[in-house]
Amino acid sequence: MLLYLNDTSPFARQVLITAIECGTIGIELKWIDPWESPTELIKKNPYSMVPVLVLDDGRSLYESNLICEYLINQSELDSKSILNTNYNSFDQLGIYALGKNLMDVSFRKVIFDRFHKGVSPISIRSDTAIQRALLELESFTLSEDVTKINSLSDICLSVALQYIEFRIPKLFSKLGKNTEQWIKSISRIESLKVTTPAKLGYKPEHISSLFEI
Ligand SMILES: N[C@@H](CCC(=O)N[C@@H](CS)C(=O)NCC(=O)O)C(=O)O
């Protein structure tokens, strides 16, 4: 399998962490700039966005959550030992929704700040929404000592928070105490440590090579 990605995309990082947690580290990495609308990428995804997973038979799948679900279902590891998202737990779904939207809205803000001349109303709206979400996050029960990534909700939330730290540090400084403790703890997990934007900047050819950087 092959994954089209770039080094700063939170959506691509979500897929990389899922692949690592699933033990699927043989995936080849194809680094590409989606904003240049390369023909090669458009052939795989008409929206010219990353990530895109390409199977050995040439078929491709885009949309980060779907790629993650596919990798989990294809994994040879015991499904109970990997990302066991509990779709019956409304609390877990709540954190999943908050984390995934935090990623979407933060990314939207960063893009508007980059491409819009002056401050865009969308950027201000996103800023306010992120602050409300961070406040709400404090009311969820987040473990203080995370030793393992348990679900896609853990991945989405940690990637979204670290994306805010990387791109919108002034909002990261508004994190509440519980959230701060949780992100500090989960950041020690190997799959997060080897996929920071700094490490991805080395653009290795396979996921497995990330462990050698
Ligand atoms: N909903 C998509 C979003 C992917 C996305 O927005 N990717 C960004 C990179 S972080 C991109 O390729 N942007 C290029 C563009 O919007 O044209 C997913 O979850 O995979």
The ligand as an SDF file (V2000), in Angstrom:
LIG
                    3D

 20 19  0  0  0  0  0  0  0  0999 V2000
  -11.8430   15.6800    5.0140 N   0  0  0  0  0  0  0  0  0  0  0  0
  -10.5110   15.4290    4.5190 C   0  0  0  0  0  0  0  0  0  0  0  0
   -9.7020   16.7060    4.6580 C   0  0  0  0  0  0  0  0  0  0  0  0
   -8.3230   16.5600    4.0560 C   0  0  0  0  0  0  0  0  0  0  0  0
   -7.6330   17.9140    3.9010 C   0  0  0  0  0  0  0  0  0  0  0  0
   -8.2200   18.9890    4.0740 O   0  0  0  0  0  0  0  0  0  0  0  0
   -6.3340   17.8430    3.5560 N   0  0  0  0  0  0  0  0  0  0  0  0
   -5.5570   19.0560    3.3400 C   0  0  0  0  0  0  0  0  0  0  0  0
   -4.1580   18.8720    3.8880 C   0  0  0  0  0  0  0  0  0  0  0  0
   -4.1160   19.0140    5.5850 S   0  0  0  0  0  0  0  0  0  0  0  0
   -5.4180   19.2770    1.8550 C   0  0  0  0  0  0  0  0  0  0  0  0
   -5.0330   18.3700    1.1520 O   0  0  0  0  0  0  0  0  0  0  0  0
   -5.7600   20.4820    1.3920 N   0  0  0  0  0  0  0  0  0  0  0  0
   -5.6440   20.8590    0.0260 C   0  0  0  0  0  0  0  0  0  0  0  0
   -6.8770   21.5700   -0.4760 C   0  0  0  0  0  0  0  0  0  0  0  0
   -7.7900   21.8400    0.3420 O   0  0  0  0  0  0  0  0  0  0  0  0
   -6.9430   21.8560   -1.6540 O   0  0  0  0  0  0  0  0  0  0  0  0
   -9.8940   14.2760    5.3130 C   0  0  0  0  0  0  0  0  0  0  0  0
  -10.2340   14.1190    6.4980 O   0  0  0  0  0  0  0  0  0  0  0  0
   -9.0910   13.5030    4.7420 O   0  0  0  0  0  0  0  0  0  0  0  0
  1  2  1  0
  2  3  1  0
  2 18  1  0
  3  4  1  0
  4  5  1  0
  5  6  2  0
  5  7  1  0
  7  8  1  0
  8  9  1  0
  8 11  1  0
  9 10  1  0
 11 12  2  0
 11 13  1  0
 13 14  1  0
 14 15  1  0
 15 16  2  0
 15 17  1  0
 18 19  2  0
 18 20  1  0
M  END
$$$$
